[in-house]
Amino acid sequence: MAHATQPRLLRADARRNYDRIVSAAREVFACDGAGASLKEIARRAGTGSATLHRLFPSRRVLLEAVFHDHVEELCAMAARYAKEREPGPALFAWLRDLNDYAAGSRGFAASLLHDGRDADLLERGDGCQAKFTHATRELLRRAQEASAVRPGLLAEDLVALINGISLVTEHQDDNEQASRLLDIAIEGIRL
């Protein structure tokens, strides 16, 4: 059976179900957050719960699929920043973009949380957390070499920081608090 993060390996009918479930999940998670009813997602997708669970063995796998395209776009942006900007500003711009996306996407922080059931996503580097950590690691390395940020920081720390800000501000109507919290954190890591 193909893993949910590799939908192109599915039969045509399974692929259609996969796409309908991801589309429905995107809508339901946007309204109700990461804890939304999986039965409601299956109902909106026009599939049964068994189909949803066969294609997405856990909530986290479904969240990863929902956020996949945006994660890819953000990681491409990190690569552009590395080429086009000075090391410190590149890292800070990336953290702001990541923070803005996390603050505006209900359920996103939960998709980054590692609950132990989907360790294969992290080991293969397929999950949101792994991709963000990889993108952050290169920007952080450059910023540390340029003495723009404190030594000893880890990319995992910065991704966890964004995750924490997102969790704390998830129920806010605007992203102002998330932006302020990140500004405070950036001042704390600058040299």
C-alpha positions in Angstrom: 0.0 0.0 0.0 1.3 3.4 -0.9 2.0 5.8 2.0 -0.3 8.8 2.2 2.5 11.2 1.4 3.0 9.4 -1.9 -0.4 9.6 -3.5 0.9 9.2 -7.1 1.4 5.5 -6.4 -2.3 5.0 -5.7 -4.8 3.4 -8.1 -7.0 5.9 -9.9 -10.0 5.4 -7.7 -8.0 5.6 -4.5 -6.3 8.7 -5.9 -9.7 10.4 -6.4 -10.7 9.4 -2.8 -7.3 10.7 -1.5 -7.8 14.1 -3.3 -11.4 14.4 -2.1 -10.4 13.6 1.5 -7.5 16.1 1.5 -9.8 18.8 0.0 -12.5 18.2 2.6 -9.9 18.0 5.4 -8.5 21.4 4.3 -11.9 23.0 4.7 -12.8 21.2 8.0 -9.4 21.9 9.6 -9.7 25.6 8.6 -13.0 25.9 10.4 -12.6 23.5 13.3 -8.8 23.1 13.8 -6.7 20.0 14.0 -9.0 18.2 16.3 -11.9 18.3 13.8 -14.0 15.2 13.4 -12.5 12.6 11.0 -16.1 11.3 10.4 -17.1 14.8 9.2 -14.1 14.9 6.9 -15.1 11.5 5.4 -18.7 12.6 5.1 -17.8 15.8 3.3 -15.4 13.9 1.0 -18.2 11.4 0.1 -16.2 8.4 1.4 -16.5 6.1 4.4 -14.4 6.4 7.5 -12.7 3.1 6.6 -11.5 4.7 3.3 -10.2 7.7 5.2 -8.3 5.5 7.7 -6.9 3.2 5.0 -5.4 6.2 3.1 -4.5 8.2 6.2 -3.6 5.8 9.1 -3.4 8.7 11.6 -4.6 12.2 12.0 -1.0 13.4 11.6 -0.6 11.8 8.2 -3.8 13.5 7.1 -2.6 16.9 8.5 0.8 16.4 6.7 -1.1 15.8 3.4 -3.3 18.9 3.9 -0.3 21.1 4.5 2.1 19.5 2.0 1.8 22.0 -0.9 2.3 25.0 1.4 5.2 23.4 3.1 6.9 22.8 -0.3 6.3 26.5 -1.2 7.7 27.7 2.1 10.8 25.5 1.8 11.4 26.8 -1.8 11.2 30.3 -0.3 13.9 29.5 2.2 16.1 28.3 -0.6 15.5 31.6 -2.5 16.3 33.6 0.7 19.6 31.7 1.0 20.6 32.7 -2.5 19.3 36.3 -2.5 19.8 37.7 0.9 22.5 38.2 3.5 22.6 35.3 6.1 21.0 37.1 9.1 18.2 38.8 7.2 17.5 35.5 5.2 17.0 33.5 8.4 14.8 36.2 10.0 12.7 36.6 6.9 12.2 32.8 6.8 11.2 32.6 10.4 8.7 35.4 9.9 7.2 33.7 6.8 7.0 30.4 8.7 5.5 32.1 11.7 2.9 34.0 9.6 1.9 30.7 7.9 1.7 28.8 11.2 -0.3 31.5 12.9 -2.8 31.7 10.1 -3.2 27.9 9.6 -5.3 26.3 12.3 -4.0 22.8 12.9 -0.6 23.5 11.5 1.2 23.4 14.8 -0.4 20.0 15.5 0.9 18.7 12.2 4.5 19.5 13.4 4.1 17.7 16.7 5.7 14.3 16.8 3.5 11.9 18.6 5.7 8.8 18.0 3.1 7.0 15.8 4.5 8.4 12.6 8.2 8.3 13.2 8.7 7.0 9.6 7.7 10.5 8.3 10.5 12.1 10.3 13.1 9.4 9.4 12.4 9.7 5.7 12.3 13.5 5.9 8.8 13.5 4.4 7.0 15.3 7.3 6.5 19.0 7.7 8.7 19.1 10.7 11.6 17.4 8.9 11.3 19.6 5.8 11.2 22.8 7.9 14.1 21.7 10.0 16.2 21.0 7.0 15.4 24.4 5.4 16.0 26.2 8.7 19.3 24.3 9.3 21.0 25.7 6.1 19.8 29.3 6.8 20.9 29.0 10.5 24.3 27.6 9.5 24.9 30.6 7.2 23.7 33.1 9.9 25.9 31.5 12.5 29.0 31.6 10.2 28.2 35.3 9.5 28.0 35.9 13.3 24.4 37.2 12.9 23.0 34.9 15.5 24.1 33.2 18.6 26.2 30.0 18.3 24.8 26.9 19.8 21.3 27.3 18.4 19.8 24.3 16.6 17.4 24.4 13.7 15.1 22.1 15.8 15.0 24.8 18.4 13.8 27.4 16.0 11.2 25.1 14.5 10.0 24.3 18.0 9.9 28.0 18.8 7.6 28.7 15.8 5.5 25.7 16.8 5.2 27.0 20.3 4.2 30.5 19.2 1.6 28.9 16.9 0.1 26.8 19.6 -0.1 29.7 22.1 -1.8 32.0 19.5 -3.9 29.5 17.6 -7.2 30.9 18.9 -6.3 34.6 18.2 -8.3 36.4 15.6 -5.3 38.1 14.2 -1.6 37.3 13.9 -0.3 40.4 15.8 0.6 38.5 19.0 2.4 35.8 17.0 4.4 38.5 15.2 5.3 40.2 18.5 6.4 37.0 20.1 8.6 36.1 17.1 10.1 39.6 17.2 11.0 39.1 20.9 12.6 35.7 20.0 14.6 37.1 17.1 16.0 39.8 19.4 17.0 37.0 21.8 18.9 35.0 19.2 20.7 37.9 17.4 24.3 38.7 18.2 
